[in-house]
Amino acid sequence: MVGTFGSPRTGTIDAQSRAPFGWAPLVVLFIVGLVDRIEHNLLSGVLPLIQKEWGFSDTAAGSIPTAAALAAVVVSLPAGYLADRFSRTRIIAIVVFCWAIATLGSGMATGFAMFYLMRVFLAAAENIDNPAAGSLLADYYPPVSRAKAYGLTRVTTYLGGVGTLLGGVLADAFSWRTAFLIMVVPGVLTALLVWFLREPRRGELDRLVATGEAAPSETPQAQEKPPFWTQLRQVLAIPTLLFVCAGLALLSLGLAGIFFWLPTLMVRGFGASVGTAGSISGLITIAGTLIGTLVGSWLGRKWHGTRKGGRLLAGGSGIAAGSLVLAAALSMDSLGGLTILVLVACSLMSIAIPNMTACLADVVSAASRGLGFAVLQLLLTAGSAFGSLVVGIVSDESGSLLTGMYVLVIPMAVGGLLTLGARASFERDARKVMEAAGR
């Protein structure tokens, strides 16, 4: 079936345009990311009610996202392999439909074991689409507009606060099961929408940008790929990729733990209701992410090409500064003070959103971008796998949820410094990609 969305308006690919295939692909992939994160973050907003119904400990609760993340790690590299060899639009459509099935199973779970398995299945399915989506964006949009494209799609990672908010409100008004059941509908509709996306030819846009040519829109053709392990070694030999992935993995470790438990901290430490805590936490992540993304897009555009590794400078500085503000937020003795400082911290760290993945797309060749984004997703998932569990264990052992959250601030700051370290190799790695594309 020929894709309806994402075809050049004039039938010719104009490499000088900021959106040669139009903005429809970006809108569709933004919706995919938003539905993904809402479904993923529903659990945080309804967790106190689920614990009340089934009576499991904080350690057991913290192990849910940990087990889910470990399952996601297992599928990361195979997902990259598939994204570099098969239709990326079809992969995403099938995976989104699987999300809907897993969300339905979560809402209909008859016990903790079944619920646990559904969350693990959902996480594994979620991780399969990321390499395909990351690879697609680089073939839809040229380097000049990639920061915007990746910023708008990756911002959905942090707009998962909508899920926390929605989960808390629906759980208060109806039941925690209602939150999961309602999200089945947008999941199915989104899968149908992705099915109609056009599949662009891999690397064609990079070649046109490098040579300054224009080309007619054509049906994608299969390209010969190196053996998987050879391809993986080539990707892992890119210094910028390694620094960015390691830095973001440490950031994910902290964010996953702190923001998973933030609504529960508000309930236990400040006496907020489940609905109020979920709403505040959700609004913090939504507002902070939007503010940070707008500022980050502006800084990335201003500093890219004018300062060494300009996008990385903006993103890494935001992460480092945000982690320090977050540490101050956890010391607040009022809900208002906590809310304001967490909002500031979230805004600062979100400066990285429009810059990090755009940098990654610039330093990995089109033929291996699926695998490149798979490596990123593997390390991000591995980093986030233990955040909530660490907090849960420390909370159970020390009797203080706050202490468990403090433990994760240091790795977040280190992640910012590692991201800044990627500046040393970025320009060289990006130049190699464009030189190869122009041959």
N, C-alpha and C positions, 0 to 999 in steps of 0.2 A: 504494500500500500504506500503510495507516494505521500510524503508529509504535507500537510496543509499549512502549517506555521513554519517560518524560517526560510522561505524562498526569496531570493533577491527580487526586488520590485520590478527591475528592468530586464531581468533574465541574465544580467551580467554582474559578476562579482567586482565591485569597485573597492580596491584596497585602500583608497584614500578616504573612504567614508568611515565615520566612527561606528557605523552599524551596517555593514554590507548586507546582512541578512535580515535587517530590521530589528526591532526591539522585542518582538513577540517571543523569541526563544528565551530571552532573559526573564520576561514576565512568567512564562511557564515554569522555568527552573526555579524562580523565586517561590512560586506557589508550592512546588515540590519540597523545597527546603523548609518552608513554613509549616506545612502539614507534618513533615517528619518531626520537627522539633516540638510541635504542640503535642503530638502523640507521645513522644518520648518523655516530656516533662509533666504530663498529667499526674504521674505518680507522686512527684514532690508535693503537689497541692493537696492530695487526698491521703497522704501517708498516715497522719495521726488517726484517721477514721479506720483505715485498714488494720493498723496495729491494734486498735481497740477491738475490732471484730474478731481478729484471729490471735491476738495476744503474743506476737513474736517480739524479740528483743531488738535493741538498736543495732547490735552486731548483725543480726539476721536481716534487718532492714537495709543496712549499709552494704550487705553482700549482694543484694539484688542488682544494683547497677554494676557492681564489680563482676559478677558472673556474666551479666549481659555484655559487658565490655570485653571480657575474655573471649566470649563466643564471636564477637565482632572482629577481634584480632585474628582469629583463625581464618576468617573469610577475606581479609583485607587484600593480601597478595593475589589470591585467585581472582578476586574482583578486578584488580588491575590488569591481570592477564586477559580476562574476558573483554574489558573495556578497550584494549588495544587491538582486538581481533574480531569483534562482532559488533553488530549494530548497537550503538550506545543508547539510542532512543528507545529501542525495544527492551533493553536490559532495565532501564529506569521504569518503564511502564509496568513491567511484570513485577518488579520489586515493590513498587508503590501499592499494587494490589495485594501483595503479601503482607504489607504493613496493616492494611485494613483488616485482613483475616486475623492477624495477631492481636490487634486492638479489640476486635470482637471477642476473641477468646479471653482476653483480660477481663472484660466486663462480665463475662458469663462464668468465670472461674468459680468452682464449688469449694475450693480450699486453697490454702497457701501454696501447696506444691504445684497445682495447676497454674495458678497466677504467676508463680516464679518462672515456670517453663515458658509461658507466653511472653514474658518480658525478655527472656533470653532470646527467643525466636525473633521477636521484633528487632532487637539490637543487631542481630546477625543480618537480617534483611536490610536494615537501614544502612549498614556499612557497604553493601554491594553497590549501591547507586552512586556513592561519592566519587570514585575514580572516573566513572563514565560522565558524570556531570562536569567535573573539573576539566576533563579532556574536551568535551563538547564546547564549553565556553571559549576556550582558546582558538577553536576553529570557527566560531561564530563572530568573534570580536578581535580586532587588531591590538597590538600593544598599547596604543594611545588611549584606548577605552577599556582596557582589561581591569584597571583598578576599580572603575565604576561597576563593571559587570560582576567581578568577583566580590566586590564590596556588598552589592545588593543581594547576592545569593548567600554569601557567608554570614551576612548579618542575621540571617534566620537562625543560625546556630545559637545566637544569644537572645533572639526573640522567642525562645522557648518559654520565656516568662509568661507568654500568652497562655501556654498550657498550664502553668502553675496557677495563674489567675483563674482560668476557666475551670480547672479541676476543683479549686477551693470553693468557688461560687456555686457550681452545680452540686457539689457534695453537700454544702450547707442547705441548698434549696430542695434537693431531691435525695440522692444517695451517691456514694462514690462510684457505683457501677454505671450510673447515668452518664458520667463524664466520658467514660471509655466508649460506651455504646453510641453516643452522638457522633464521635469522631470517625466512625466507620464510613459514614456517608461522604464526607469530603475526601477521604482516602480513595474510594472507588471512583469518584468523579475526576480526581486528579490523575489517576492512572489512565483514564480514557483520554484526557487532554494531552498527556505526553505521547500517547500512541500516534497522534497526528503531527508530531514534530518532524521536520525534515532532517535527515542525516547529512551533514556537510562532509566534504572530502577531507581526510586527515592531512594537515600540513599545507593545504592549498593556499590558505590565507597568508601564512608565513612566507611562502614562496613569492606571492604577489607583492607583499610589502617589501621584501628584500630586493626584488627586481624592478618594482615600480610599474608592473604590468597590470592589465585587466584581463579577466578570463570569463568565458561563458559558464553559466551554471550547468554542471554535469552531474550525472549519477555517480555516487561514490564507487571507487574501484578498490579492490583488495590489494594490499601491499604486502610483500614478503617480510616476515618478521624474523629477527634472530632468535635462537633458542632462549627459553625463559631465563635461565640462570645467567646467560651472557648479557641479556638485556638488563637484568637486575644489577649485575656488577657495574654496567655502564651508568645506570642511574645513581647508584651509591657512590660513584666516583666524583659526583658533583658536590664540591664543598659547600656551596650556598644552600643546597637542599638539606644537607646534614645539619648545618647550624640552625636553620629555620625550624626544621622538624624537631630537633632536640629541645630548642627553646620553647616551642609551642606545646610540646609534650609535657614539660614541667608546668607550664601555665595551666594546661588542662587538668593536671593532677590537683592543683589548688582550687581552680574554679569548680570542678565537679564536686569536690567535697564540701566546699563552703556554701555554694548556692543550692546544693541538694538539701542541706540541713538548715538553711536560713529560715524558711517558714516555721520549722519546728522550734528553732531558737526563739522566734518571736512569740510562739505559743507558750513555751515553757518559761522563758526568761522575762517576758514582759506582759504576760496574761492576755495576749491577743487571741481572738477566736480563730478557728481554722480558716474561715472565709476571709477575715481581715488580713491574716498573715499571708495567705496565698495571693490576695489582691495586691498588697504592698510589695511583696517580693516580685510579683509579675510586672507591676508598673515600674519598679526600679530597673529591672533588666530591659524592659521595652524602651523607656525614656533614655536610660544611660547608653544603650546600644545605638539608638538613633542619633543622639548628640555626638557620641564618639565617632560614628561612621561619617557623619557630615564633616566634622573637624578633620578626621583622618583623610578623607578624600581631598579636602582642600590642601592639607599639608603635603600629602603625597604628590599631588599635581604641582605644587609650588616647588618642592624639593627634588623631585625626580629630574635628573639631568643637570641640576644646578649644584647639588651636594653629593658627595660620594655615598652611594647606596642610600639616596634620600628617603625612599619609602621605608627602608629598614630602619633608618634613623628615627623616623616618626613613630613607627610601630613599636620598636624596642624601647624607646624612651617612655612611651605611654604605658607599656606593661610594667616597667620597673617602678615608675611613679605611682601607678595605680595600686600596686601591691603594698606599698608603704601606707597609702591612704586607707586601704582596707584593714591593715593592722590597727590603725587608729580608730577605725569604725567599730571594731570588735571590743574596744575598751570603753565605749559609751555606756552610760547607765540609764539612758532614756531611749525609748523607741524612736523618737524624733531625731535624736542625734545619730543613732545607728542608721536610720533611713537616709539622711542627708549625705553622710560620708560614704555609705555603700553606693549611692547614686554617683557621687563624684568618682569613686574608684572604678566603677563600671564604665563610666564615660571615658576615663583615661585609657583603660585597657582596650576599649573598643576602637581606639585610634588604629590599632593593628589590623582590624578586619579588612578594610579595603586595600591594604598594602601587602600583607604577607602572601596571600595566595596568588596575587598578580605577579609578585616577584618569582614565585615558584614556577608559574607558567612561562615566564620569560627565560628561565635557565634550563628547562627540560625540553628536548626536541619533541615535535608533534607525534612522532612514531612511538614515543615512550611516555607520553604525558599521563595516560591511564595508570601506568605502573608508578610514575612519579607521585601522583596524587594518592595512590594506594599506600605507598610508603609513608606519606604524610598522615594518612588516615590511620594506618596501623600504629604509628607512634603516638598520635593524639589519643586514640582509643586506649592504648596501653597506659598512657599517662593518666587518663581519667578513670581507668578501671579501679584504682585503689583509693581514690580520693575519699569517697563516701565511706568506704570500709575503714580507712584509717581513723576518720573522725568517729565512727561508731565504736571502734575498739577502744580508743582513748577515752571516749565518753563513758563507756561501761566500766573501764578500769579506774578512772579518776573521779567519776561521779559528776563530771563537768563537761557538757557539750561544748562550751566556749573554749575550753582548753584544747579539745580535739581540733577545733577550727583554727586556732592560733598556730598549730603545728605546721599547717600547710602554707603559711605566708612566705616562708623562706624559699621554697622551691619556685614560687611564682616570681620572686625578685630575680633569682638566678636565671630563670627562663628569659626574662627581659634582657639580661646582660648577654646571654648566648645569641639572642636574635640580633643584637647590636654587632656582635662579632661577625655575622654573616656579611657585613658591609665590605669586608676586605676582599672578597672573591666575587661579589655580585656582577660588577661591570664586565669582568673577564668571562664569566660563565654565560651571561646574556649575549655577548658579542659572538661567542662560538655558535650559539643556536642560529642566529640570523645569518652568519656566514655560511653555515651548512645548508640553510634553507634556500639561499640564493644560487647554489651551485647547479 
